[in-house]
Amino acid sequence: MAGERSIKTLIKLEKTRLDEKQRALGRLLRFEKSLKNRKILLANQFIEEEKVAKIDQVAALTFGAYVDWNINENKRVDKALAETKSEIRVMRIDIRESFREIKTLEIVLENRRKRARMEQERKDNAFLDEVGLNLYRRRQEEDREENGETEDE
């Protein structure tokens, strides 16, 4: 059936797209994790730099510049994290839509198969009914001939 083949092709294509989306989501989730790890690293570095600045006067002189850099770096990471979370939300919605599309296509395919089976069963039954009717007529005719009856009577 040509329609069945085209639906199977669409299902396969959508599953391929879904796989690509899932891989992209995996990359986004790994990137989000690395950004979160970067935030932890920045916080730990800040604590270490602060300890050194309290002990060493030379380090204390450059601590202000470090604080500015740390604040800017945290803002940059926060912005990237927010963008990544937004992309993750969009990707998850897109993946859910792909699952729905695949399910819809699978239902359409199954419905077409059911209709085709029902149509074939209808044709088979009509054929068998015709065969049965022809056998019945033949027997009736044979019975009439055996009894010496003709159709004119």
N, CA and C of each residue as an Amber inpcrd file, in Angstrom:
protein
   459
   0.8530000  -1.1820000   0.0000000   0.0000000   0.0000000   0.0000000
   0.8960000   1.2420000   0.0000000   0.6820000   2.1120000  -0.9640000
   1.5420000   3.2930000  -1.1140000   1.3850000   4.2520000   0.0630000
   0.1650000   4.4390000   0.5330000  -0.0670000   5.3420000   1.6580000
   0.6150000   4.8640000   2.9250000   0.6060000   3.5460000   3.1090000
   1.2540000   2.9740000   4.2920000   2.7590000   3.2200000   4.2390000
   3.3160000   3.0580000   3.0450000   4.7510000   3.2870000   2.8950000
   5.1260000   4.7280000   3.1990000   4.3170000   5.6660000   2.7240000
   4.6270000   7.0770000   2.9700000   4.5050000   7.4200000   4.4600000
   3.5390000   6.8320000   5.1340000   3.3960000   7.0810000   6.5730000
   4.5710000   6.4610000   7.3250000   4.9730000   5.2510000   6.9210000
   6.1410000   4.6250000   7.5520000   7.3780000   5.5000000   7.3650000
   7.5110000   6.0850000   6.1820000   8.6430000   6.9750000   5.9060000
   8.5840000   8.2010000   6.8000000   7.3910000   8.7650000   6.9480000
   7.2340000   9.9360000   7.8240000   7.5680000   9.5790000   9.2770000
   7.1450000   8.4100000   9.7220000   7.4420000   7.9730000  11.0970000
   8.9530000   7.8330000  11.2750000   9.5900000   7.2010000  10.3030000
  11.0410000   7.0110000  10.3810000  11.7630000   8.3590000  10.3960000
  11.3190000   9.2750000   9.5470000  11.9150000  10.6120000   9.4890000
  11.7360000  11.3380000  10.8190000  10.5450000  11.2700000  11.3780000
  10.2770000  11.9450000  12.6490000  11.0730000  11.3210000  13.7880000
  11.2540000  10.0090000  13.7510000  12.0740000   9.3530000  14.7800000
  13.5340000   9.7810000  14.6630000  14.0060000   9.9630000  13.4390000
  15.3760000  10.4470000  13.2320000  15.5210000  11.8590000  13.7850000
  14.5350000  12.6950000  13.5000000  14.5480000  14.0650000  14.0370000
  14.5050000  14.0510000  15.5610000  13.6880000  13.1610000  16.1060000
  13.5790000  13.0380000  17.5620000  14.9260000  12.6480000  18.1610000
  15.6120000  11.6990000  17.5380000  16.9420000  11.2960000  18.0240000
  17.8980000  12.4780000  18.0280000  17.8550000  13.2760000  16.9690000
  18.7210000  14.4610000  16.8880000  18.3880000  15.4550000  17.9930000
  17.1070000  15.6460000  18.2320000  16.6820000  16.5620000  19.2920000
  17.1210000  16.0560000  20.6620000  17.0120000  14.7540000  20.8610000
  17.4210000  14.1900000  22.1530000  18.9280000  14.3270000  22.3540000
  19.7000000  14.1410000  21.2890000  21.1480000  14.3490000  21.4040000
  21.4540000  15.8150000  21.7100000  20.7460000  16.7270000  21.0470000
  20.9460000  18.1580000  21.3050000  20.5810000  18.4960000  22.7510000
  19.4930000  17.9060000  23.2450000  19.1010000  18.1260000  24.6360000
  20.1960000  17.6090000  25.5760000  20.7650000  16.4630000  25.2640000
  21.8530000  15.9230000  26.0740000  23.0420000  16.8770000  26.1160000
  23.3720000  17.4580000  24.9580000  24.4720000  18.4320000  24.9260000
  24.1400000  19.6550000  25.7720000  22.9010000  20.1250000  25.6690000
  22.4910000  21.2870000  26.4650000  22.5500000  20.9780000  27.9600000
  22.1150000  19.7980000  28.3450000  22.1410000  19.4210000  29.7620000
  23.5830000  19.3090000  30.2770000  24.4730000  18.7640000  29.4400000
  25.8830000  18.6940000  29.8470000  26.4840000  20.0930000  29.9640000
  26.1130000  20.9870000  29.0290000  26.6060000  22.3550000  29.0850000
  26.0860000  23.0610000  30.3360000  24.8060000  22.8410000  30.6650000
  24.2220000  23.4230000  31.8730000  24.9860000  22.9360000  33.1070000
  25.3080000  21.6620000  33.1380000  26.0580000  21.1090000  34.2720000
  27.4460000  21.7480000  34.3600000  28.0760000  21.9400000  33.2130000
  29.4060000  22.5630000  33.2450000  29.3230000  24.0160000  33.7210000
  28.2540000  24.7180000  33.3690000  28.0740000  26.0960000  33.8560000
  27.8570000  26.1110000  35.3660000  27.0840000  25.1720000  35.8570000
  26.8750000  25.0830000  37.3050000  28.1860000  24.7620000  38.0160000
  28.9750000  23.8760000  37.4210000  30.2870000  23.5680000  37.9930000
  31.1900000  24.7980000  37.9650000  31.0750000  25.5750000  36.9050000
  31.8550000  26.8250000  36.8110000  31.4740000  27.7790000  37.9380000
  30.1790000  27.8840000  38.2580000  29.7290000  28.7390000  39.3630000
  30.3480000  28.2760000  40.6940000  30.3610000  26.9680000  40.9000000
  30.9520000  26.4180000  42.1320000  32.4480000  26.7270000  42.1750000
  33.1040000  26.5470000  41.0440000  34.5420000  26.8300000  40.9640000
  34.8260000  28.3010000  41.2490000  34.0090000  29.1900000  40.6880000
  34.1920000  30.6260000  40.9350000  34.0090000  30.9540000  42.4160000
  33.0310000  30.3480000  43.0420000  32.7880000  30.5900000  44.4690000
  33.9630000  30.0830000  45.3020000  34.4630000  28.9100000  44.9730000
  35.6150000  28.3580000  45.7080000  36.8730000  29.2030000  45.4930000
  37.0710000  29.6550000  44.2540000  38.2200000  30.5110000  43.9610000
  38.1350000  31.8190000  44.7440000  36.9390000  32.3650000  44.8340000
  36.7520000  33.6190000  45.5540000  37.1620000  33.4490000  47.0190000
  36.7280000  32.3670000  47.6240000  37.0700000  32.0960000  49.0260000
  38.5830000  31.9930000  49.1900000  39.2390000  31.2870000  48.2820000
  40.6950000  31.1290000  48.3510000  41.4030000  32.4730000  48.1680000
  40.9720000  33.2620000  47.1840000  41.5850000  34.5690000  46.9370000
  41.3740000  35.5050000  48.1360000  40.2180000  35.4180000  48.7400000
  39.9280000  36.2480000  49.9070000  40.8520000  35.8710000  51.0770000
  41.0590000  34.5800000  51.2920000  41.9660000  34.1170000  52.3470000
  43.3830000  34.6230000  52.1020000  43.8340000  34.5290000  50.8430000
  45.1910000  34.9780000  50.4970000  45.3050000  36.4850000  50.6720000
  44.2700000  37.2260000  50.3000000  44.2980000  38.6900000  50.4080000
  44.3580000  39.1380000  51.8680000  43.7840000  38.3700000  52.7700000
  43.8380000  38.7070000  54.1960000  45.2320000  38.4850000  54.7710000
  45.9610000  37.5740000  54.1720000  47.3020000  37.2330000  54.6760000
  48.3840000  38.0630000  53.9930000  48.2830000  38.2490000  52.6900000
  49.3290000  38.8760000  51.8880000  48.8810000  40.2640000  51.4370000
  49.6950000  41.2960000  51.7550000  49.3290000  42.6780000  51.3890000
  49.3880000  42.9000000  49.8790000  50.3000000  42.2740000  49.1920000
  50.3940000  42.4200000  47.7290000  49.1400000  41.8470000  47.0840000
  48.6980000  40.6930000  47.5630000  47.4830000  40.0710000  47.0460000
  46.2730000  40.9420000  47.3790000  46.3290000  41.6330000  48.5330000
  45.2260000  42.5070000  48.9350000  45.0760000  43.6680000  47.9630000
  46.2020000  44.1320000  47.3940000  46.1540000  45.2520000  46.4400000
  45.4380000  44.8610000  45.1460000  45.5880000  43.6370000  44.7210000
  44.9590000  43.1880000  43.4680000  43.6020000  42.5210000  43.7020000
  43.2270000  42.3620000  44.9680000  41.9670000  41.6760000  45.2740000
  40.7620000  42.4300000  44.7180000  40.7970000  43.7440000  44.7130000
  39.6790000  44.5380000  44.1870000  39.4380000  44.2460000  42.7150000
  40.5120000  44.1630000  41.9420000  40.3830000  43.8370000  40.5130000
  39.8360000  42.4160000  40.3520000  40.3090000  41.5240000  41.2170000
  39.8220000  40.1460000  41.1590000  38.3220000  40.0910000  41.4670000
  37.8940000  40.8570000  42.4500000  36.4740000  40.8870000  42.8150000
  35.6470000  41.3560000  41.6170000  36.0920000  42.4270000  40.9420000
  35.3780000  42.9090000  39.7520000  35.2980000  41.8230000  38.6800000
  36.4530000  41.1630000  38.4450000  36.4680000  40.1000000  37.4420000
  35.5210000  38.9740000  37.8480000  35.5440000  38.5950000  39.1280000
  34.7070000  37.5080000  39.6200000  33.2240000  37.8460000  39.4620000
  32.8680000  39.0790000  39.7730000  31.4720000  39.5130000  39.6210000
  31.0590000  39.4480000  38.1590000  31.8940000  39.9690000  37.2770000
  31.5850000  39.9470000  35.8350000  31.5080000  38.5170000  35.2990000
  32.4210000  37.6900000  35.7450000  32.4210000  36.2870000  35.2990000
  31.1600000  35.5710000  35.7960000  30.7490000  35.8240000  37.0300000
  29.5180000  35.2430000  37.5610000  28.3030000  35.7000000  36.7620000
  28.2750000  36.9820000  36.3990000  27.1630000  37.5110000  35.5860000
  27.1370000  36.8310000  34.2260000  28.3320000  36.6740000  33.6260000
  28.4140000  36.0270000  32.3150000  27.9220000  34.5800000  32.4000000
  28.3360000  33.8710000  33.4380000  27.9150000  32.4810000  33.6150000
  26.4120000  32.4220000  33.9050000  25.9100000  33.3400000  34.7250000
  24.4680000  33.3750000  35.0220000  23.6530000  33.6050000  33.7480000
  24.1320000  34.5100000  32.9060000  23.4360000  34.7970000  31.6440000
  23.4470000  33.5570000  30.7480000  24.5980000  32.9130000  30.6310000
  24.6900000  31.7000000  29.8200000  23.8130000  30.5950000  30.4010000
  23.7590000  30.5100000  31.7090000  22.9310000  29.5040000  32.3720000
  21.4480000  29.7600000  32.0960000  21.0250000  31.0110000  32.1830000
  19.6240000  31.3570000  31.9060000  19.2670000  31.0410000  30.4520000
  20.1630000  31.3800000  29.5230000  19.9140000  31.0910000  28.1080000
  19.8400000  29.5850000  27.8650000  20.7270000  28.8610000  28.5070000
  20.7510000  27.4070000  28.3410000  19.4840000  26.7800000  28.9060000
  19.0490000  27.2330000  30.0770000  17.8150000  26.7060000  30.6590000
  16.6260000  26.9830000  29.7510000  16.6050000  28.1630000  29.1400000
  15.5370000  28.5040000  28.2040000  15.5740000  27.5700000  26.9870000
  16.7640000  27.3350000  26.4610000  16.9070000  26.4240000  25.3210000
  16.4770000  25.0140000  25.7060000  16.7800000  24.6010000  26.9190000
  16.3880000  23.2730000  27.3920000  14.8680000  23.1590000  27.4510000
  14.2150000  24.2050000  27.9720000  12.7390000  24.1970000  28.0290000
  12.1470000  24.0700000  26.6240000  12.6720000  24.8570000  25.6960000
  12.1800000  24.8280000  24.3180000  12.4270000  23.4530000  23.6950000
  13.6000000  22.9080000  23.9330000  13.9420000  21.5960000  23.3650000
  13.0400000  20.5130000  23.9280000  12.7300000  20.5730000  25.2170000
  11.8360000  19.5720000  25.8190000  10.4240000  19.6680000  25.2310000
   9.9610000  20.8800000  25.0040000   8.6510000  21.0700000  24.3630000
   8.6860000  20.4910000  22.9570000   9.7610000  20.7730000  22.2300000
   9.9280000  20.2710000  20.8720000   9.9660000  18.7380000  20.8550000
  10.6260000  18.1470000  21.8260000  10.6950000  16.6880000  21.9130000
   9.3120000  16.1000000  22.1990000   8.5700000  16.7360000  23.1070000
   7.2050000  16.2610000  23.3850000   6.3510000  16.3290000  22.1220000
   6.5090000  17.3910000  21.3440000   5.7570000  17.5290000  20.0910000
   6.1400000  16.4170000  19.1080000   7.4120000  16.0910000  19.0690000
   7.8590000  15.0100000  18.1760000   7.2460000  13.6820000  18.6020000
   7.2180000  13.4210000  19.9100000   6.5860000  12.1960000  20.3940000
   5.1080000  12.1660000  19.9940000   4.4230000  13.3040000  20.1400000
   3.0050000  13.3780000  19.7540000   2.8320000  13.1220000  18.2650000
   3.7020000  13.7100000  17.4590000   3.6200000  13.5450000  16.0050000
   3.8310000  12.0810000  15.6290000   4.8100000  11.4520000  16.2400000
   5.0670000  10.0360000  15.9570000   3.8570000   9.1970000  16.3510000
   3.3110000   9.4630000  17.5350000   2.1530000   8.6990000  18.0070000
   0.9640000   8.8980000  17.0660000   0.7510000  10.1270000  16.6260000
  -0.3480000  10.4160000  15.6970000  -0.1630000   9.6360000  14.3980000
   1.0470000   9.6590000  13.8620000   1.3200000   8.9340000  12.6180000
   1.1370000   7.4270000  12.8090000   1.5570000   6.9080000  13.9530000
   1.3830000   5.4810000  14.2220000  -0.0970000   5.1210000  14.3160000
  -0.8910000   5.9980000  14.9010000  -2.3340000   5.7540000  14.9910000
  -2.9590000   5.7860000  13.6020000  -2.5590000   6.7560000  12.7920000
  -3.0650000   6.8450000  11.4130000  -2.7170000   5.5710000  10.6460000
  -1.4770000   5.1240000  10.7900000  -1.0390000   3.9080000  10.1100000
  -1.8640000   2.7040000  10.5560000  -2.0620000   2.5690000  11.8530000
  -2.8460000   1.4390000  12.3700000  -4.2920000   1.5120000  11.8800000
  -4.8690000   2.7090000  11.8610000  -6.2430000   2.8620000  11.3720000
  -6.3460000   2.4810000   9.8980000  -5.3580000   2.8760000   9.1120000
  -5.3720000   2.4990000   7.6900000  -5.2640000   0.9890000   7.5350000
  -4.4210000   0.3810000   8.3480000  -4.2890000  -1.0810000   8.2830000
  -5.6030000  -1.7590000   8.6660000  -6.2650000  -1.2410000   9.7010000
  -7.5480000  -1.8140000  10.1150000  -8.5770000  -1.6760000   8.9980000
  -8.6310000  -0.4810000   8.3910000  -9.5840000  -0.2720000   7.2910000
  -9.2850000  -1.2120000   6.1270000  -8.0100000  -1.3980000   5.8220000
  -7.6330000  -2.2850000   4.7280000  -8.0340000  -3.7270000   5.0480000
  -7.8120000  -4.1520000   6.3040000  -8.2260000  -5.5020000   6.7060000
  -9.7340000  -5.6520000   6.6170000 -10.4550000  -4.6480000   7.0910000
 -11.9160000  -4.7060000   7.0490000 -12.4150000  -4.7490000   5.6090000
 -11.8030000  -3.9600000   4.7460000 -12.1890000  -3.9440000   3.3370000
 -11.9030000  -5.3010000   2.7020000 -10.7520000  -5.8860000   3.0210000
 -10.4160000  -7.2060000   2.4820000 -11.3980000  -8.2550000   2.9940000
 -11.7390000  -8.1730000   4.2810000 -12.7120000  -9.1110000   4.8420000
 -14.0730000  -8.9500000   4.1590000 -14.4640000  -7.7060000   3.8970000
 -15.7310000  -7.4490000   3.2120000 -15.7150000  -8.0700000   1.8170000
 -14.6160000  -7.8960000   1.1020000 -14.4980000  -8.4730000  -0.2480000
 -14.5110000  -9.9980000  -0.1850000 -13.7750000 -10.5380000   0.7880000
 -13.7440000 -11.9950000   0.9380000 -15.1340000 -12.5320000   1.2510000
 -15.8350000 -11.8630000   2.1540000 -17.1970000 -12.2870000   2.5100000
 -18.1390000 -12.1730000   1.3180000 -18.0180000 -11.1000000   0.5500000
 -18.8650000 -10.9330000  -0.6360000 -18.5750000 -12.0470000  -1.6370000
 -17.3080000 -12.3810000  -1.7940000 -16.9300000 -13.4640000  -2.7100000
 -17.5020000 -14.7900000  -2.2320000 -17.3250000 -15.0620000  -0.9230000
 -17.8540000 -16.3090000  -0.3720000 -19.3740000 -16.3500000  -0.4540000
 -20.0240000 -15.2110000  -0.2420000 -21.4860000 -15.1480000  -0.3800000
 -21.8910000 -15.4690000  -1.8130000 -21.1560000 -14.9230000  -2.7620000
 -21.4440000 -15.1660000  -4.1780000 -21.2440000 -16.6330000  -4.5160000
 -20.1440000 -17.2150000  -4.0060000 -19.8960000 -18.6410000  -4.2370000
 -21.0190000 -19.4610000  -3.6340000 -21.3960000 -19.1400000  -2.4040000
 -22.4780000 -19.8670000  -1.7410000 -23.7960000 -19.7210000  -2.4840000
 -24.0840000 -18.5360000  -2.9680000 -25.3230000 -18.2980000  -3.7120000
 -25.3150000 -19.0820000  -5.0240000 -24.1810000 -19.1030000  -5.6900000
 -24.0810000 -19.8690000  -6.9460000 -24.2570000 -21.3570000  -6.6910000
 -23.6550000 -21.8660000  -5.6110000 -23.8350000 -23.2760000  -5.2610000
 -25.2960000 -23.5860000  -4.9470000 -25.9360000 -22.6770000  -4.2300000
 -27.3420000 -22.8540000  -3.8920000 -28.1840000 -22.8980000  -5.1660000
 -27.9570000 -21.9950000  -6.0720000 -28.7130000 -21.9520000  -7.3340000
 -28.4830000 -23.2250000  -8.1490000 -27.2200000 -23.6580000  -8.1960000
 -26.9030000 -24.8610000  -8.9430000 -27.6240000 -26.0650000  -8.3500000
 -27.6080000 -26.1540000  -7.0370000 -28.3030000 -27.2740000  -6.3790000
 -29.8020000 -27.2110000  -6.6410000 -30.3390000 -25.9980000  -6.5720000
 -31.7660000 -25.8370000  -6.8570000 -32.0640000 -26.2910000  -8.2730000
 -31.2100000 -25.9130000  -9.1870000 -31.3880000 -26.2820000 -10.5940000
 -31.2520000 -27.7960000 -10.7580000 -30.2420000 -28.3730000 -10.0830000
 -30.0540000 -29.8220000 -10.1490000 -31.2460000 -30.5500000  -9.5410000
 -31.7780000 -30.0340000  -8.4420000 -32.9440000 -30.6450000  -7.8170000
 -34.1390000 -30.6110000  -8.7530000 -34.3250000 -29.4860000  -9.4320000
 -35.4430000 -29.3580000 -10.3710000 -35.2880000 -30.3310000 -11.5300000
 -34.0540000 -30.4480000 -12.0150000 -33.8050000 -31.3590000 -13.1280000
 -34.0380000 -32.8080000 -12.6930000 -33.6150000 -33.1380000 -11.4750000
 -33.8330000 -34.5080000 -10.9640000 -35.3050000 -34.7880000 -10.7870000
 -36.0660000 -33.8130000 -10.3930000 -37.4940000 -33.9870000 -10.1780000
 -38.2680000 -33.8320000 -11.4710000 -37.5720000 -33.5260000 -12.5280000
 -38.2340000 -33.3970000 -13.8220000 -38.9290000 -32.0600000 -13.9820000
 -38.6070000 -31.1480000 -13.1910000 -39.2360000 -29.8250000 -13.3100000
 -38.4220000 -28.9790000 -14.2620000 -39.1020000 -28.0320000 -14.8860000
 -38.4100000 -27.0770000 -15.7340000 -38.7250000 -25.6950000 -15.2130000
 -37.9790000 -24.7680000 -15.6970000 -38.1780000 -23.3940000 -15.2080000
 -39.4830000 -22.8120000 -15.7180000 -40.0590000 -23.3740000 -16.7860000
 -41.2860000 -22.8390000 -17.3460000 -42.4910000 -23.1300000 -16.4640000
 -42.3840000 -24.1730000 -15.6850000 -43.5310000 -24.5710000 -14.8640000
 -43.6960000 -23.6700000 -13.7580000
